[in-house]
């Protein structure tokens, strides 16, 4: 009877450890999900789209001029 009780206790300890780890992972994933939702909302706005296009493609709107500063040694 003591052996069976010990096995049940050992199983309980393992399950509790796994449960705590999974809770931590869920919390981390929920934070990441909130960050991604914020980024999606920013990108869906017209200013966000404009910013991402300019950042990734290095383009300018018609009539805008680009100034490049080159440091000479």
Biopython code that builds the backbone (N, CA, C, O; Angstrom):
import numpy as np
from Bio.PDB.StructureBuilder import StructureBuilder

atoms = [
    (1, "UNK", "N", (0.816, -1.183, 0.000)),
    (1, "UNK", "CA", (0.000, 0.000, 0.000)),
    (1, "UNK", "C", (0.873, 1.266, 0.000)),
    (1, "UNK", "O", (0.553, 2.250, -0.666)),
    (2, "UNK", "N", (1.963, 1.224, 0.746)),
    (2, "UNK", "CA", (2.862, 2.380, 0.800)),
    (2, "UNK", "C", (3.516, 2.603, -0.561)),
    (2, "UNK", "O", (3.706, 3.742, -0.988)),
    (3, "UNK", "N", (3.859, 1.509, -1.238)),
    (3, "UNK", "CA", (4.472, 1.623, -2.559)),
    (3, "UNK", "C", (3.526, 2.281, -3.554)),
    (3, "UNK", "O", (3.943, 3.141, -4.329)),
    (4, "UNK", "N", (2.258, 1.885, -3.539)),
    (4, "UNK", "CA", (1.263, 2.480, -4.415)),
    (4, "UNK", "C", (1.062, 3.959, -4.108)),
    (4, "UNK", "O", (0.925, 4.776, -5.019)),
    (5, "UNK", "N", (1.045, 4.299, -2.825)),
    (5, "UNK", "CA", (0.905, 5.695, -2.423)),
    (5, "UNK", "C", (2.099, 6.518, -2.891)),
    (5, "UNK", "O", (1.938, 7.654, -3.337)),
    (6, "UNK", "N", (3.305, 5.940, -2.787)),
    (6, "UNK", "CA", (4.510, 6.639, -3.236)),
    (6, "UNK", "C", (4.471, 6.889, -4.738)),
    (6, "UNK", "O", (4.854, 7.964, -5.198)),
    (7, "UNK", "N", (4.004, 5.889, -5.518)),
    (7, "UNK", "CA", (3.901, 6.059, -6.963)),
    (7, "UNK", "C", (2.911, 7.162, -7.315)),
    (7, "UNK", "O", (3.172, 7.979, -8.198)),
    (8, "UNK", "N", (1.797, 7.183, -6.636)),
    (8, "UNK", "CA", (0.801, 8.226, -6.892)),
    (8, "UNK", "C", (1.382, 9.592, -6.552)),
    (8, "UNK", "O", (1.184, 10.550, -7.300)),
    (9, "UNK", "N", (2.090, 9.693, -5.442)),
    (9, "UNK", "CA", (2.695, 10.971, -5.036)),
    (9, "UNK", "C", (3.738, 11.420, -6.056)),
    (9, "UNK", "O", (3.792, 12.595, -6.420)),
    (10, "UNK", "N", (4.563, 10.484, -6.513)),
    (10, "UNK", "CA", (5.590, 10.812, -7.504)),
    (10, "UNK", "C", (4.945, 11.292, -8.807)),
    (10, "UNK", "O", (5.418, 12.250, -9.420)),
    (11, "UNK", "N", (3.881, 10.635, -9.224)),
    (11, "UNK", "CA", (3.150, 11.053, -10.424)),
    (11, "UNK", "C", (2.560, 12.446, -10.224)),
    (11, "UNK", "O", (2.603, 13.272, -11.136)),
    (12, "UNK", "N", (2.014, 12.710, -9.052)),
    (12, "UNK", "CA", (1.446, 14.021, -8.742)),
    (12, "UNK", "C", (2.510, 15.111, -8.839)),
    (12, "UNK", "O", (2.246, 16.180, -9.388)),
    (13, "UNK", "N", (3.693, 14.859, -8.320)),
    (13, "UNK", "CA", (4.784, 15.835, -8.358)),
    (13, "UNK", "C", (5.162, 16.135, -9.808)),
    (13, "UNK", "O", (5.354, 17.299, -10.159)),
    (14, "UNK", "N", (5.272, 15.123, -10.649)),
    (14, "UNK", "CA", (5.617, 15.331, -12.064)),
    (14, "UNK", "C", (4.529, 16.125, -12.784)),
    (14, "UNK", "O", (4.821, 17.033, -13.562)),
    (15, "UNK", "N", (3.289, 15.776, -12.519)),
    (15, "UNK", "CA", (2.182, 16.473, -13.171)),
    (15, "UNK", "C", (2.131, 17.925, -12.721)),
    (15, "UNK", "O", (1.889, 18.814, -13.537)),
    (16, "UNK", "N", (2.353, 18.176, -11.442)),
    (16, "UNK", "CA", (2.332, 19.547, -10.940)),
    (16, "UNK", "C", (3.453, 20.378, -11.568)),
    (16, "UNK", "O", (3.247, 21.540, -11.918)),
    (17, "UNK", "N", (4.643, 19.775, -11.709)),
    (17, "UNK", "CA", (5.767, 20.470, -12.343)),
    (17, "UNK", "C", (5.428, 20.817, -13.791)),
    (17, "UNK", "O", (5.668, 21.941, -14.232)),
    (18, "UNK", "N", (4.873, 19.863, -14.526)),
    (18, "UNK", "CA", (4.487, 20.106, -15.918)),
    (18, "UNK", "C", (3.409, 21.184, -16.007)),
    (18, "UNK", "O", (3.435, 22.014, -16.916)),
    (19, "UNK", "N", (2.470, 21.174, -15.074)),
    (19, "UNK", "CA", (1.399, 22.154, -15.069)),
    (19, "UNK", "C", (1.949, 23.561, -14.876)),
    (19, "UNK", "O", (1.527, 24.492, -15.562)),
    (20, "UNK", "N", (2.883, 23.722, -13.952)),
    (20, "UNK", "CA", (3.489, 25.036, -13.709)),
    (20, "UNK", "C", (4.242, 25.511, -14.946)),
    (20, "UNK", "O", (4.145, 26.683, -15.309)),
    (21, "UNK", "N", (4.988, 24.628, -15.597)),
    (21, "UNK", "CA", (5.710, 24.985, -16.811)),
    (21, "UNK", "C", (4.745, 25.405, -17.930)),
    (21, "UNK", "O", (5.001, 26.371, -18.649)),
    (22, "UNK", "N", (3.655, 24.682, -18.065)),
    (22, "UNK", "CA", (2.678, 25.007, -19.097)),
    (22, "UNK", "C", (1.986, 26.329, -18.805)),
    (22, "UNK", "O", (1.697, 27.091, -19.728)),
    (23, "UNK", "N", (1.715, 26.614, -17.533)),
    (23, "UNK", "CA", (1.123, 27.907, -17.180)),
    (23, "UNK", "C", (2.075, 29.044, -17.551)),
    (23, "UNK", "O", (1.647, 30.079, -18.061)),
    (24, "UNK", "N", (3.353, 28.848, -17.295)),
    (24, "UNK", "CA", (4.347, 29.856, -17.648)),
    (24, "UNK", "C", (4.391, 30.062, -19.161)),
    (24, "UNK", "O", (4.468, 31.195, -19.637)),
    (25, "UNK", "N", (4.342, 28.983, -19.900)),
    (25, "UNK", "CA", (4.358, 29.071, -21.362)),
    (25, "UNK", "C", (3.103, 29.770, -21.888)),
    (25, "UNK", "O", (3.183, 30.561, -22.828)),
    (26, "UNK", "N", (1.952, 29.482, -21.290)),
    (26, "UNK", "CA", (0.706, 30.131, -21.695)),
    (26, "UNK", "C", (0.798, 31.629, -21.455)),
    (26, "UNK", "O", (0.381, 32.416, -22.304)),
    (27, "UNK", "N", (1.335, 32.030, -20.319)),
    (27, "UNK", "CA", (1.490, 33.452, -20.009)),
    (27, "UNK", "C", (2.396, 34.120, -21.033)),
    (27, "UNK", "O", (2.084, 35.209, -21.513)),
    (28, "UNK", "N", (3.506, 33.487, -21.372)),
    (28, "UNK", "CA", (4.433, 34.022, -22.364)),
    (28, "UNK", "C", (3.748, 34.159, -23.728)),
    (28, "UNK", "O", (3.908, 35.176, -24.402)),
    (29, "UNK", "N", (3.000, 33.155, -24.127)),
    (29, "UNK", "CA", (2.315, 33.188, -25.417)),
    (29, "UNK", "C", (1.208, 34.242, -25.441)),
    (29, "UNK", "O", (0.979, 34.867, -26.477)),
    (30, "UNK", "N", (0.524, 34.445, -24.327)),
    (30, "UNK", "CA", (-0.504, 35.486, -24.274)),
    (30, "UNK", "C", (0.119, 36.876, -24.422)),
    (30, "UNK", "O", (-0.444, 37.743, -25.090)),
    (31, "UNK", "N", (1.279, 37.086, -23.799)),
    (31, "UNK", "CA", (1.977, 38.370, -23.948)),
    (31, "UNK", "C", (2.395, 38.578, -25.398)),
    (31, "UNK", "O", (2.228, 39.669, -25.943)),
    (32, "UNK", "N", (2.931, 37.549, -26.017)),
    (32, "UNK", "CA", (3.359, 37.628, -27.413)),
    (32, "UNK", "C", (2.166, 37.907, -28.327)),
    (32, "UNK", "O", (2.269, 38.687, -29.274)),
    (33, "UNK", "N", (1.033, 37.264, -28.034)),
    (33, "UNK", "CA", (-0.173, 37.479, -28.819)),
    (33, "UNK", "C", (-0.628, 38.930, -28.715)),
    (33, "UNK", "O", (-1.030, 39.523, -29.716)),
    (34, "UNK", "N", (-0.571, 39.505, -27.524)),
    (34, "UNK", "CA", (-0.955, 40.905, -27.338)),
    (34, "UNK", "C", (-0.020, 41.829, -28.121)),
    (34, "UNK", "O", (-0.475, 42.800, -28.725)),
    (35, "UNK", "N", (1.285, 41.532, -28.115)),
    (35, "UNK", "CA", (2.247, 42.330, -28.872)),
    (35, "UNK", "C", (1.948, 42.260, -30.373)),
    (35, "UNK", "O", (1.972, 43.275, -31.069)),
    (36, "UNK", "N", (1.670, 41.062, -30.853)),
    (36, "UNK", "CA", (1.370, 40.890, -32.280)),
    (36, "UNK", "C", (0.078, 41.598, -32.663)),
    (36, "UNK", "O", (-0.005, 42.182, -33.744)),
    (37, "UNK", "N", (-0.937, 41.557, -31.793)),
    (37, "UNK", "CA", (-2.178, 42.278, -32.079)),
    (37, "UNK", "C", (-1.927, 43.773, -32.191)),
    (37, "UNK", "O", (-2.491, 44.436, -33.061)),
    (38, "UNK", "N", (-1.081, 44.305, -31.315)),
    (38, "UNK", "CA", (-0.739, 45.725, -31.362)),
    (38, "UNK", "C", (-0.036, 46.065, -32.674)),
    (38, "UNK", "O", (-0.343, 47.078, -33.303)),
    (39, "UNK", "N", (0.901, 45.222, -33.082)),
    (39, "UNK", "CA", (1.620, 45.457, -34.329)),
    (39, "UNK", "C", (0.687, 45.360, -35.533)),
    (39, "UNK", "O", (0.818, 46.138, -36.478)),
    (40, "UNK", "N", (-0.244, 44.426, -35.511)),
    (40, "UNK", "CA", (-1.192, 44.274, -36.615)),
    (40, "UNK", "C", (-2.066, 45.511, -36.729)),
    (40, "UNK", "O", (-2.310, 46.003, -37.831)),
    (41, "UNK", "N", (-2.539, 46.018, -35.593)),
    (41, "UNK", "CA", (-3.371, 47.225, -35.617)),
    (41, "UNK", "C", (-2.583, 48.412, -36.165)),
    (41, "UNK", "O", (-3.124, 49.228, -36.911)),
    (42, "UNK", "N", (-1.303, 48.508, -35.795)),
    (42, "UNK", "CA", (-0.476, 49.608, -36.287)),
    (42, "UNK", "C", (-0.277, 49.490, -37.796)),
    (42, "UNK", "O", (-0.367, 50.489, -38.511)),
    (43, "UNK", "N", (-0.013, 48.308, -38.276)),
    (43, "UNK", "CA", (0.255, 48.104, -39.701)),
    (43, "UNK", "C", (-1.010, 48.281, -40.535)),
    (43, "UNK", "O", (-0.924, 48.694, -41.692)),
    (44, "UNK", "N", (-2.178, 47.980, -39.977)),
    (44, "UNK", "CA", (-3.416, 48.113, -40.741)),
    (44, "UNK", "C", (-3.808, 49.568, -40.974)),
    (44, "UNK", "O", (-4.609, 49.850, -41.865)),
    (45, "UNK", "N", (-3.259, 50.499, -40.192)),
    (45, "UNK", "CA", (-3.566, 51.912, -40.416)),
    (45, "UNK", "C", (-2.794, 52.402, -41.638)),
    (45, "UNK", "O", (-1.799, 51.796, -42.037)),
    (46, "UNK", "N", (-3.259, 53.498, -42.228)),
    (46, "UNK", "CA", (-2.593, 54.005, -43.428)),
    (46, "UNK", "C", (-1.183, 54.502, -43.107)),
    (46, "UNK", "O", (-0.274, 54.349, -43.923)),
    (47, "UNK", "N", (-0.994, 55.095, -41.927)),
    (47, "UNK", "CA", (0.342, 55.555, -41.538)),
    (47, "UNK", "C", (1.290, 54.369, -41.344)),
    (47, "UNK", "O", (2.469, 54.438, -41.694)),
    (48, "UNK", "N", (0.761, 53.290, -40.787)),
    (48, "UNK", "CA", (1.576, 52.096, -40.573)),
    (48, "UNK", "C", (2.002, 51.460, -41.883)),
    (48, "UNK", "O", (3.146, 51.032, -42.031)),
    (49, "UNK", "N", (1.081, 51.398, -42.831)),
    (49, "UNK", "CA", (1.420, 50.845, -44.147)),
    (49, "UNK", "C", (2.484, 51.701, -44.821)),
    (49, "UNK", "O", (3.445, 51.185, -45.391)),
    (50, "UNK", "N", (2.298, 53.015, -44.747)),
    (50, "UNK", "CA", (3.260, 53.942, -45.340)),
    (50, "UNK", "C", (4.633, 53.764, -44.703)),
    (50, "UNK", "O", (5.643, 53.724, -45.405)),
    (51, "UNK", "N", (4.672, 53.656, -43.387)),
    (51, "UNK", "CA", (5.941, 53.484, -42.676)),
    (51, "UNK", "C", (6.641, 52.195, -43.087)),
    (51, "UNK", "O", (7.844, 52.198, -43.348)),
    (52, "UNK", "N", (5.900, 51.101, -43.146)),
    (52, "UNK", "CA", (6.499, 49.810, -43.495)),
    (52, "UNK", "C", (7.013, 49.805, -44.934)),
    (52, "UNK", "O", (8.078, 49.251, -45.209)),
    (53, "UNK", "N", (6.272, 50.410, -45.841)),
    (53, "UNK", "CA", (6.717, 50.470, -47.244)),
    (53, "UNK", "C", (8.001, 51.281, -47.349)),
    (53, "UNK", "O", (8.943, 50.879, -48.033)),
    (54, "UNK", "N", (8.036, 52.423, -46.669)),
    (54, "UNK", "CA", (9.237, 53.264, -46.728)),
    (54, "UNK", "C", (10.435, 52.567, -46.095)),
    (54, "UNK", "O", (11.554, 52.665, -46.599)),
    (55, "UNK", "N", (10.200, 51.867, -44.998)),
    (55, "UNK", "CA", (11.292, 51.194, -44.282)),
    (55, "UNK", "C", (11.878, 50.043, -45.105)),
    (55, "UNK", "O", (13.097, 49.893, -45.190)),
    (56, "UNK", "N", (11.013, 49.242, -45.703)),
    (56, "UNK", "CA", (11.474, 48.041, -46.402)),
    (56, "UNK", "C", (11.920, 48.290, -47.839)),
    (56, "UNK", "O", (12.808, 47.597, -48.335)),
    (57, "UNK", "N", (11.322, 49.260, -48.509)),
    (57, "UNK", "CA", (11.603, 49.443, -49.928)),
    (57, "UNK", "C", (12.403, 50.698, -50.247)),
    (57, "UNK", "O", (12.813, 50.883, -51.393)),
    (58, "UNK", "N", (12.636, 51.563, -49.267)),
    (58, "UNK", "CA", (13.405, 52.786, -49.466)),
    (58, "UNK", "C", (12.836, 53.604, -50.622)),
    (58, "UNK", "O", (13.533, 53.889, -51.595)),
    (59, "UNK", "N", (11.560, 53.980, -50.503)),
    (59, "UNK", "CA", (10.879, 54.761, -51.528)),
    (59, "UNK", "C", (10.440, 56.100, -50.952)),
    (59, "UNK", "O", (10.443, 56.296, -49.737)),
    (60, "UNK", "N", (10.062, 57.023, -51.840)),
    (60, "UNK", "CA", (9.550, 58.332, -51.438)),
    (60, "UNK", "C", (8.285, 58.616, -52.234)),
    (60, "UNK", "O", (8.086, 58.085, -53.326)),
    (61, "UNK", "N", (7.437, 59.461, -51.666)),
    (61, "UNK", "CA", (6.217, 59.860, -52.364)),
    (61, "UNK", "C", (6.573, 60.838, -53.477)),
    (61, "UNK", "O", (7.632, 61.465, -53.433)),
    (62, "UNK", "N", (5.704, 60.974, -54.471)),
    (62, "UNK", "CA", (5.961, 61.957, -55.533)),
    (62, "UNK", "C", (6.100, 63.357, -54.939)),
    (62, "UNK", "O", (5.286, 63.783, -54.120)),
    (63, "UNK", "N", (7.123, 64.049, -55.359)),
    (63, "UNK", "CA", (7.366, 65.399, -54.875)),
    (63, "UNK", "C", (8.312, 65.453, -53.689)),
    (63, "UNK", "O", (8.824, 66.527, -53.371)),
    (64, "UNK", "N", (8.561, 64.342, -53.028)),
    (64, "UNK", "CA", (9.499, 64.323, -51.916)),
    (64, "UNK", "C", (10.908, 64.149, -52.443)),
    (64, "UNK", "O", (11.134, 63.525, -53.480)),
    (65, "UNK", "N", (11.839, 64.707, -51.717)),
    (65, "UNK", "CA", (13.237, 64.560, -52.096)),
    (65, "UNK", "C", (13.971, 63.853, -50.966)),
    (65, "UNK", "O", (13.615, 63.977, -49.794)),
    (66, "UNK", "N", (15.001, 63.111, -51.347)),
    (66, "UNK", "CA", (15.790, 62.377, -50.374)),
    (66, "UNK", "C", (17.157, 63.011, -50.283)),
    (66, "UNK", "O", (17.760, 63.374, -51.293)),
    (67, "UNK", "N", (17.633, 63.138, -49.077)),
    (67, "UNK", "CA", (18.949, 63.722, -48.833)),
    (67, "UNK", "C", (19.834, 62.666, -48.213)),
    (67, "UNK", "O", (19.509, 62.138, -47.150)),
    (68, "UNK", "N", (20.939, 62.348, -48.850)),
    (68, "UNK", "CA", (21.887, 61.375, -48.331)),
    (68, "UNK", "C", (23.137, 62.136, -47.869)),
    (68, "UNK", "O", (23.714, 62.917, -48.626)),
    (69, "UNK", "N", (23.532, 61.902, -46.655)),
    (69, "UNK", "CA", (24.728, 62.542, -46.120)),
    (69, "UNK", "C", (25.842, 61.504, -46.100)),
    (69, "UNK", "O", (25.719, 60.458, -45.463)),
    (70, "UNK", "N", (26.935, 61.807, -46.809)),
    (70, "UNK", "CA", (28.048, 60.888, -46.911)),
    (70, "UNK", "C", (29.207, 61.498, -46.146)),
    (70, "UNK", "O", (29.620, 62.628, -46.407)),
    (71, "UNK", "N", (29.720, 60.739, -45.205)),
    (71, "UNK", "CA", (30.860, 61.194, -44.404)),
    (71, "UNK", "C", (32.146, 60.829, -45.136)),
    (71, "UNK", "O", (32.379, 59.660, -45.444)),
    (72, "UNK", "N", (32.974, 61.821, -45.413)),
    (72, "UNK", "CA", (34.231, 61.550, -46.089)),
    (72, "UNK", "C", (35.343, 61.426, -45.053)),
    (72, "UNK", "O", (35.368, 62.159, -44.065)),
    (73, "UNK", "N", (36.258, 60.496, -45.287)),
    (73, "UNK", "CA", (37.335, 60.284, -44.312)),
    (73, "UNK", "C", (38.377, 61.374, -44.310)),
    (73, "UNK", "O", (39.333, 61.313, -43.537)),
]
sb = StructureBuilder()
sb.init_structure("model")
sb.init_model(0)
sb.init_chain("A")
sb.init_seg("    ")
for serial, (resi, resn, name, xyz) in enumerate(atoms, 1):
    if name == "N":
        sb.init_residue(resn, " ", resi, " ")
    sb.init_atom(name, np.array(xyz, "f"), 0.0, 1.0, " ", f" {name:<3s}", serial, name[0])
structure = sb.get_structure()
